[in-house]
Amino acid sequence: MNFRTDLALERANMIAPTELEGVETKTNQIDNATITSVEVKNEKGAQTLGKPIGKYITIEIPPFTSDSDFLDGRLTAVTTEIKRLLPDGEVLVIGLGNRHITPDAFGPDCANEVIATRHISKEVAKHFGLGDLRSVSTLSPGVLGQTGLETVEIIRGLVDVIKPSAILTIDALSAKEVSRLGCTVQITDTGISPGSGVGNTRCEISQKTLGVPVISLGVPTVVDGMTLCTNLIEPDEEEEDEIRKKLSLKKESNLIVTPAEVDLLIEKASRFVALAINSALQPHLKVEEILSLIA
């Protein structure tokens, strides 16, 4: 079935386990977080899954829009997985997306709450009781239609100047299942192609194009309209082909669907994920100290 999804877990779930050659999956539960690791080990696995070789960590948690406590274990789960993939040294955090389009504003909104420290000297940090801060810089470069520049071109210029040890990108993703919107986090070490979730793929942001490790973190905020239709009807393969042929002739085939409460989803997801990123980058700071710095 030809579903559009950015989530490696969803792609793996659509394939019979016996056919997942070159792909290894593991799942474990930590408090309120279900963590599934999908590792694409070779080219055979990459072809099977339609994803580059690398690690894809999916963390399923209670919805961001619920009133539950973020400190119930899920923050620790996300923080731990970010730390596993990030190398030591300076990090450049990039918020991808268009902040003027609500479902796409997750990246810029989240990056806005990541604590930038590159300009703070060690002496100043110690004077204010912040200890040894890791050097972090942040940027939300907008999209091609706003700047006339490919995002990877902007980032490449920054990499040449500041020479970070790693880049952490943050972006809104597309899911196959509506139930995954606003309650799933995916972290991968393979980089990202901005806009791929909505069929507007831009130049790849990865170690191959930038020369430094790229860790990508995303939260699904939309479902492709055609994917949603075929999901609801649950047709067999012959019926699906017919449905897709009919839908491809209609304007509705280009629809992107997002929850009614997307404003709240973006607000809470951005704050939660930023808190997890700050905790991973500055592990010596307590959650309360981080919150006081970004309030």
N, C-alpha and C positions, 0 to 999 in steps of 0.2 A: 504493500500500500504506500502511496506517495504522499505522506503527510509532511507538512512543513513544521519543523521543530528545531530549536537550538539545543535541546536537552539530550545529551548522550544517553541518559537513562531511558528516556522514552524510545529512542531508536533501538536500544538493546532489547527493550521489552516487546518490540514488534517482531523480533526475530527469534526463532526457536533456539533454545540453548545449544542443541547439537550442531547448529549452523554458525555459531559464534566463534569460529576458528580465529585465533589471534586476538581474541578479546577476553579479558578476565574481569569478572564482577564479584564484589564482596559487599555485604551489608551488615551493619551493626547498629544497635540502639544505645543512645546515650541520653538518659533522662527524656526530655520531650523532643528529641531530635533523632530522626532516622537518617543514617549516613550510608550512602551507597557509592562505592568506588568503582568506576568503569575505566579499565586501563586498556588502551589500544596498543598492542605490543609490537606489531609488525605491519607491513604493507597489506597483507591479506586481511588483517583485522580492520585496517583503514578503509579498504574497499568494501568490506562487509557492512561496516557501521556508517560509512560516509563521513567519517571524522578523521582528522590527522592523528598520527601516532602521538600518544601522550596520556596524561592522567586527567580524568573528569570526576570531580567529587560533587555529588548531589546531596544536599542537606534538606530534608523535608521537616518542616516545623509548623506549629500552630499558625493560623493566619495572622499577618501583620495587623489587620484591621480589628482583631479581637482586643479585649481589654486585659488580657493576661499579662503576667509579669515577664519581662524579657530576661530576667535573671533566674529563670527556672531551669537553666542548663543549656538552653539553645544558644545563648551568647557565647558560652565557653566552647560549644561544639564548632560554631562558625569560626571563632577566633583561632582555635587549635588548627583547623584545616588550612586557614590562610598562612599561619606560621610554618606549617609543614612544607609549603610550596615556595615561600619567599626565601631567597638567600640573604645573608647578612649584607650590611652596607646601605648606602643611600638608595632611596626609593622615589621614583617619579610616579605620582598617582594621576591618572587621566580619567575625567568624567566624560564619557561619550554620550552623544545624543543632543536633541533639540529641547532646551528647557521651556520653549513656548508651546510645545505639544505635550500635554500632560502624561500620557503613557510612556513617552520617550524622555521624560525629564528626570528619571531615576538617576542616571549617571551623573549629570551636572549637579543635581541637588545633593547627592551623596558626597561627591567630591568636595562640595562647599563646606561640609562638616568634618572633613579630614583635617587634622591639625598640621599646618605647614610649619616646619621648624628649621629649614635650611638657613634662614636668616638670623637664627638665634645662636649666639656663641655659647660655648660650654660654660664660660664664666657667668654669663647672664642667667643661663638655665639653672646653675647651681645656686646662684644668689636668690632666686625665687623658689627654691626647693623642688625643682623639676628633675634633678638628677641628670644622668647622661642621656640626652634626647637623641634618638636616631634622626639623621638628616632626611627630611621629607619635603618634597615640593609638589604642588598640585596645579592642575590646569583643566579647564573645561573649554576645549577649542571650538565648540559649535560644530556645524555640519557644512558640507561642501556648498550647499545652496546659500549659506550665510556668509561664508568667507572666500569662496572661490578657490580654496585650497583643500587638497586631500588631507585628511587627518594625519595619515602616516607621514606626510611631508612636514607638517608642523612638529610632530613628535621627534622626527629625525633631527631637525634643527636643534631642539632642546637636548637631545642625547649627545650631540656633538659638543655642546657647550658644558653641560653639567656632568656628563659621564656617569649616570647612575648605575648601581649594581643590578637593578631590576626595574621594570615598569609594571605597575598594577593598573589595569583598565577596569572601569566599572560601566556596565551598560544594561539597558532593558533588553529582555529576551522574548522570544516567541515560544509558546508551548503547544503541544497537541491536545492536551486535556485541560478543559476549563478549570478543573479542580486543583490544578497546580499553580494557578495565578495567585500571586501574593502570599504564597506559603512555601516557596522553594528557592533555594540558593544554589547556583552552580559555580564551582571554582575549577579552573583548568590551567594547565601550564603550556597550552598550545597556542595562545594568542587568540585573536578574534578578527573577523571581517565585519566592520560596522555596517548596520543596515540589513544584514542577511536575514534577520527575523521577519522583516516586512518586504522581502523581495527587492531590496535596493542596495545590493552588496557593493561595498566600496573596497579600496585597496587593503590588503591584509596587514594587520598589526601583529607582528610576531618576532621571535628571535631571528628568523631568517631574513626579515626585511629591515630590522633595526640593530642587530648585532649584540643585543643583550636579552636576558630572559624576560619573557612577558607572561605575567600571570593575569588571567581574565576572570572577573567575578561578575555574575549577572543574576537578575531576578526576573522571571517571566511575568510580563504585564499584559500581553496580548495573545490572541489566537487568530490564525488566518481564517477568513470566512469560509473558504472552500473546505478546509480541514474540519471546521466546526460542523458544517452541513453533513459531510460524510460520516463524521463521528456520531451524530445524533441518529442518523438513519441506520447505521451499522449494516451496510450492504455487503453481499458477497463480491468477489473480484469482478465478475462480469457486470453486475449492477453498478459497482463503483466506477468502472470505466465509462459506462453510459452516463452516469450522473455528472462525472467530471467533464465529459464532452459537452453536455448541456450547459453546465455552469460556466464553462470557459467562454461561452458566447454571450454571457450576460455581464453587465456592469457590476453586479453583486459579487462576482468572483474575485474582485479586487478589494473587498471589504476586509478591514482589520477590526476584530471585536475585542473590547476591553470591559472590565466590570463597571457597574454604575458608580461604585464607591472608589473609583480609581484615584481621586484626589487624596483621600485618606490613605489609600494603599501606598502611594508614592511617598507621602509625608512620613509615614511610620517605617516603611521599608528603608528609606534613605537614612533615617536617624539610627535605626537598628544596625544596618550594615556599616555605617560610618563608625559607630561605636565599636563594632567588632574589628574593623580595620585599625582604628586607633589603638585598641587593646593589643592587637598583634604587633603593631609597629613600635609601641612604647609599653612593653610588658611590665615595666617597673612602676607604672602609674596605676593607681586604683581607679575603678570605674567612676567613683564619685569625683575624683580629680579630673578625669577626662571630661565628664559632663560639665564641670565648672568652667573648663577652658573653651567649650564649644557652645555654651548657653548664650 
